[in-house]
């Protein structure tokens, strides 16, 4: 289970860095291609939608790997008796 959580964390960090880079680059992309803010929003929307889909998948993957009664206990540091 630990390797799954680590993989989800690493992918999440990389996606965060990508999101920040795109947001910073957007102010340079807009004038270069003559886009309006609305058009840039249409360019960025699929990227952010893909990130949201990954978040749901990653959360489901993590939840499925831990028994229900232990889920909160594992991440709050409490005892777990499966």
Z-matrix of the N, CA and C atoms (Angstrom, degrees):
N
C 1 1.444
C 2 1.528 1 110.94
N 3 1.307 2 117.74 1 -36.59
C 4 1.451 3 121.05 2 -177.86
C 5 1.516 4 112.92 3 -60.72
N 6 1.341 5 116.77 4 -36.91
C 7 1.461 6 119.28 5 179.74
C 8 1.526 7 111.16 6 -69.67
N 9 1.322 8 117.18 7 -33.02
C 10 1.471 9 119.83 8 176.69
C 11 1.517 10 110.73 9 -65.93
N 12 1.314 11 116.32 10 -45.33
C 13 1.461 12 120.20 11 179.41
C 14 1.526 13 109.77 12 -63.14
N 15 1.331 14 116.87 13 -40.86
C 16 1.466 15 120.24 14 178.86
C 17 1.525 16 110.63 15 -63.61
N 18 1.334 17 117.34 16 -41.65
C 19 1.461 18 120.96 17 178.56
C 20 1.528 19 110.64 18 -63.74
N 21 1.313 20 117.33 19 -44.29
C 22 1.463 21 120.94 20 177.99
C 23 1.526 22 109.76 21 -61.19
N 24 1.313 23 117.76 22 -41.81
C 25 1.463 24 121.52 23 179.93
C 26 1.525 25 111.34 24 -63.45
N 27 1.321 26 117.19 25 -45.58
C 28 1.468 27 121.07 26 -178.90
C 29 1.529 28 110.33 27 -63.40
N 30 1.321 29 117.51 28 -44.87
C 31 1.467 30 120.51 29 178.87
C 32 1.519 31 110.20 30 -63.65
N 33 1.326 32 116.85 31 -40.14
C 34 1.460 33 120.95 32 179.70
C 35 1.529 34 110.94 33 -62.96
N 36 1.315 35 117.77 34 -42.49
C 37 1.465 36 121.49 35 178.85
C 38 1.532 37 110.40 36 -64.55
N 39 1.328 38 117.18 37 -43.20
C 40 1.466 39 120.02 38 178.94
C 41 1.525 40 111.27 39 -63.98
N 42 1.317 41 117.07 40 -38.91
C 43 1.464 42 119.71 41 178.34
C 44 1.524 43 110.86 42 -67.75
N 45 1.323 44 117.46 43 -35.92
C 46 1.464 45 120.61 44 177.20
C 47 1.527 46 110.50 45 -64.02
N 48 1.331 47 116.37 46 -44.38
C 49 1.461 48 120.43 47 179.00
C 50 1.525 49 110.06 48 -62.28
N 51 1.323 50 117.30 49 -41.72
C 52 1.460 51 121.39 50 178.01
C 53 1.525 52 111.11 51 -62.76
N 54 1.323 53 116.69 52 -41.99
C 55 1.465 54 120.33 53 179.55
C 56 1.528 55 111.19 54 -63.37
N 57 1.320 56 116.62 55 -41.78
C 58 1.471 57 120.53 56 178.56
C 59 1.524 58 110.37 57 -65.26
N 60 1.332 59 117.59 58 -43.05
C 61 1.462 60 120.85 59 179.69
C 62 1.519 61 111.99 60 -62.08
N 63 1.330 62 116.92 61 -43.04
C 64 1.465 63 120.20 62 178.96
C 65 1.521 64 110.63 63 -64.52
N 66 1.328 65 117.12 64 -40.87
C 67 1.464 66 120.08 65 179.78
C 68 1.526 67 111.21 66 -63.76
N 69 1.319 68 117.00 67 -39.40
C 70 1.470 69 120.49 68 178.29
C 71 1.526 70 110.26 69 -70.20
N 72 1.329 71 117.10 70 -41.44
C 73 1.461 72 120.91 71 -178.71
C 74 1.528 73 112.19 72 -70.74
N 75 1.325 74 117.91 73 -21.71
C 76 1.473 75 120.79 74 -177.22
C 77 1.525 76 111.66 75 -59.04
N 78 1.320 77 117.75 76 -36.58
C 79 1.465 78 118.95 77 -178.89
C 80 1.525 79 112.11 78 -68.20
N 81 1.328 80 117.87 79 -20.22
C 82 1.466 81 121.52 80 175.69
C 83 1.528 82 111.39 81 -93.44
N 84 1.319 83 116.55 82 -30.12
C 85 1.463 84 121.39 83 -179.89
C 86 1.528 85 110.92 84 -70.89
N 87 1.335 86 116.66 85 -40.72
C 88 1.471 87 121.39 86 -176.12
C 89 1.528 88 111.74 87 -56.88
N 90 1.342 89 120.49 88 -53.85
C 91 1.469 90 118.34 89 -179.10
C 92 1.537 91 113.66 90 -70.02
N 93 1.332 92 116.37 91 -32.40
C 94 1.461 93 118.32 92 -177.47
C 95 1.527 94 112.23 93 -65.22
N 96 1.320 95 116.39 94 -38.77
C 97 1.465 96 120.20 95 -178.71
C 98 1.528 97 112.26 96 -101.75
N 99 1.315 98 117.51 97 2.50
C 100 1.453 99 121.27 98 177.93
C 101 1.515 100 113.75 99 66.65
N 102 1.313 101 116.92 100 35.58
C 103 1.464 102 121.48 101 -178.46
C 104 1.525 103 110.35 102 -89.30
N 105 1.325 104 115.96 103 150.42
C 106 1.458 105 119.87 104 170.73
C 107 1.531 106 107.70 105 -87.76
N 108 1.311 107 116.41 106 170.75
C 109 1.467 108 119.54 107 177.67
C 110 1.524 109 111.17 108 -62.48
N 111 1.318 110 116.59 109 -35.77
C 112 1.467 111 120.09 110 179.08
C 113 1.532 112 110.29 111 -66.54
N 114 1.320 113 117.37 112 -42.89
C 115 1.467 114 120.12 113 178.01
C 116 1.522 115 111.17 114 -64.39
N 117 1.313 116 117.15 115 -38.88
C 118 1.467 117 119.96 116 177.05
C 119 1.518 118 110.20 117 -65.17
N 120 1.314 119 116.09 118 -35.12
C 121 1.460 120 119.63 119 175.18
C 122 1.517 121 112.12 120 -60.64
N 123 1.338 122 116.68 121 -39.24
C 124 1.463 123 120.62 122 176.95
C 125 1.525 124 111.17 123 -67.26
N 126 1.308 125 117.56 124 -31.05
C 127 1.465 126 120.92 125 176.91
C 128 1.529 127 110.21 126 -71.20
N 129 1.326 128 117.16 127 -40.84
C 130 1.461 129 121.37 128 -175.91
C 131 1.528 130 113.61 129 -81.66
N 132 1.325 131 118.02 130 -24.44
C 133 1.466 132 121.26 131 -175.01
C 134 1.532 133 113.46 132 -56.34
N 135 1.342 134 119.75 133 -47.46
C 136 1.474 135 118.11 134 179.05
C 137 1.530 136 113.04 135 -61.54
N 138 1.328 137 117.06 136 -35.01
C 139 1.460 138 120.51 137 178.17
C 140 1.526 139 110.53 138 -62.86
N 141 1.324 140 116.42 139 -48.50
C 142 1.459 141 119.96 140 -179.20
C 143 1.521 142 111.78 141 -69.32
N 144 1.320 143 118.21 142 -34.00
C 145 1.460 144 120.99 143 176.93
C 146 1.528 145 110.08 144 -64.36
N 147 1.324 146 116.05 145 -41.72
C 148 1.468 147 119.71 146 176.53
C 149 1.515 148 112.33 147 -61.73
N 150 1.323 149 116.36 148 -38.22
C 151 1.464 150 119.73 149 177.51
C 152 1.523 151 111.08 150 -64.76
N 153 1.319 152 116.77 151 -41.42
C 154 1.471 153 120.39 152 179.29
C 155 1.517 154 110.81 153 -63.83
N 156 1.328 155 117.08 154 -41.15
C 157 1.468 156 120.17 155 178.57
C 158 1.525 157 110.21 156 -62.32
N 159 1.330 158 116.90 157 -40.17
C 160 1.460 159 119.85 158 177.38
C 161 1.527 160 110.75 159 -62.85
N 162 1.332 161 117.26 160 -41.33
C 163 1.468 162 120.25 161 -178.54
C 164 1.520 163 110.25 162 -59.14
N 165 1.328 164 116.88 163 -43.63
C 166 1.463 165 119.57 164 179.61
C 167 1.522 166 110.85 165 -65.89
N 168 1.328 167 116.99 166 -40.57
C 169 1.456 168 120.61 167 179.51
C 170 1.528 169 110.44 168 -66.14
N 171 1.323 170 116.99 169 -45.45
C 172 1.463 171 120.43 170 179.93
C 173 1.506 172 112.49 171 -62.91
N 174 1.328 173 117.08 172 -40.27
C 175 1.460 174 120.67 173 178.34
C 176 1.518 175 110.31 174 -65.82
N 177 1.326 176 117.03 175 -42.26
C 178 1.466 177 120.44 176 178.44
C 179 1.509 178 111.88 177 -63.49
N 180 1.319 179 116.65 178 -39.00
C 181 1.455 180 122.19 179 179.01
C 182 1.529 181 109.90 180 -63.87
N 183 1.317 182 117.09 181 -43.85
C 184 1.460 183 120.83 182 -179.74
C 185 1.527 184 111.16 183 -67.73
N 186 1.321 185 116.85 184 -42.23
C 187 1.464 186 120.29 185 -179.13
C 188 1.524 187 110.95 186 -66.07
N 189 1.330 188 117.11 187 -39.40
C 190 1.461 189 121.02 188 -178.87
C 191 1.526 190 112.27 189 -66.83
N 192 1.321 191 118.08 190 -23.38
C 193 1.457 192 120.44 191 -176.93
C 194 1.529 193 112.78 192 -86.62
N 195 1.319 194 117.76 193 -6.26
C 196 1.458 195 121.80 194 -179.19
C 197 1.531 196 108.29 195 -122.61
N 198 1.330 197 118.28 196 131.11
C 199 1.466 198 119.28 197 177.48
C 200 1.525 199 111.31 198 -56.50
N 201 1.323 200 116.24 199 146.40
C 202 1.460 201 121.87 200 -174.29
C 203 1.510 202 114.85 201 -53.17
N 204 1.325 203 116.78 202 -44.41
C 205 1.465 204 118.79 203 -176.67
C 206 1.529 205 112.62 204 -72.05
N 207 1.332 206 116.83 205 -15.36
C 208 1.460 207 120.39 206 -178.47
C 209 1.525 208 112.70 207 -98.62
N 210 1.333 209 117.98 208 -11.17
C 211 1.466 210 120.81 209 -172.35
C 212 1.520 211 111.96 210 -55.44
N 213 1.323 212 117.60 211 -55.34
C 214 1.456 213 120.79 212 -177.89
C 215 1.524 214 110.67 213 -69.47
N 216 1.318 215 116.84 214 -38.23
C 217 1.462 216 120.17 215 -178.45
C 218 1.522 217 112.08 216 -63.14
N 219 1.332 218 117.59 217 -39.09
C 220 1.465 219 120.47 218 -177.94
C 221 1.523 220 111.75 219 -62.73
N 222 1.319 221 116.47 220 -39.20
C 223 1.445 222 119.59 221 -173.51
C 224 1.519 223 113.16 222 -94.82
N 225 1.320 224 117.24 223 -8.20
C 226 1.460 225 119.48 224 176.37
C 227 1.534 226 110.94 225 -103.31
N 228 1.324 227 116.38 226 -3.88
C 229 1.461 228 120.28 227 178.06
C 230 1.513 229 113.82 228 85.00
N 231 1.330 230 116.97 229 6.71
C 232 1.455 231 121.43 230 -179.49
C 233 1.520 232 111.82 231 -82.85
N 234 1.339 233 116.23 232 173.56
C 235 1.466 234 120.10 233 179.37
C 236 1.520 235 110.95 234 -73.36
N 237 1.305 236 116.14 235 152.79
C 238 1.467 237 121.79 236 179.64
C 239 1.510 238 108.69 237 -132.26
N 240 1.324 239 116.66 238 124.68
C 241 1.463 240 120.44 239 177.57
C 242 1.528 241 108.19 240 -125.51
N 243 1.343 242 117.23 241 92.19
C 244 1.468 243 120.49 242 -176.46
C 245 1.504 244 114.74 243 -67.49
